[in-house]
Amino acid sequence: MPNITTETFHNGDLNKILETDERLLWSGAPGYGRRFLEVVGHERTILIAALFAIPVMWSSLVLISPDAQLSRKDATWVYGAVTLGLFANSLFLAGQRQYVLSTLAYFVTDKRALICRRGWNWRFGVRLYVVSCKHSATYPYSLIDTRPFPSLQIGTLLSVDQVQPFGWGLSHPGHSILRHRTTSNVTFDYIPDAQDVFELIQSMTGNQV
C-alpha cells in the first residue's frame, strides 16, 4: 500500500512520532501471547503435532525386531534425540513469540494507525521501529478470528518492506507460515477491544460500520 511507511527512532518519545496536529485516540498492546506459556495461532498447531508425534514415535519401539539392523538401543538414542529436538524447537518458538509480542505497542490517531516495535539493530543498539498506516476509505480493514482475542488488519506491506529489528519483524510463530510469502498483513494482534478499534478506524475513514 502506498500510504504505509516504516520509520526508525532512537527513543520512544510519542511526541516525536506524532505530527503536531495529530490527535491520539486509542492505544493498546497484544492482550495475549506476551507470556511464555500463552501459546497462540499456528504455534499451538505445531505444539499439538509434536505432542502427538512423540508418543506415536516411542510406541513404535516395540515393533523393532531384536535382530533388526537398527537395534532397539540404537532407536532409543535416535528417538531421544528427536524428542529433545522437538522440545527445544517448542521452547524456541515460545521464546520468539513472547519476545515479539512483548515489544509491540499499538496506536490509533485521527490520521493513521501505528505499530511500534522495539528491538535491536545489527549493531545491538535499541531502536523503535514504527509502521505507519494512514487511514484509507478504500482499504479493506477486517477483523481476523484469532483466539482468545480477535486481530485487526490495518494494512499490507510487501514482505521486503517489513521492519526487521534483529532479524525478527512483526511476524511471530503464531502467524501462518504462508502469511509473508509475497505480502505481509499488518495487524493489531490479539486485542480484546478489536471491534471497538475497528469501528473507530472506520469512522476516521468515513465508512460507518
Salt bridges, closest charged atoms under 4 A:
GLU19 OE1 - LYS111 NZ 2.86
ASP21 OD1 - LYS111 NZ 2.79
GLU22 OE2 - ARG112 NE 2.72
GLU43 OE1 - ARG97 NE 2.83
ASP110 OD2 - ARG23 NE 3.88
ASP189 OD2 - HIS172 NE2 3.34
ASP189 OD2 - HIS175 NE2 3.12
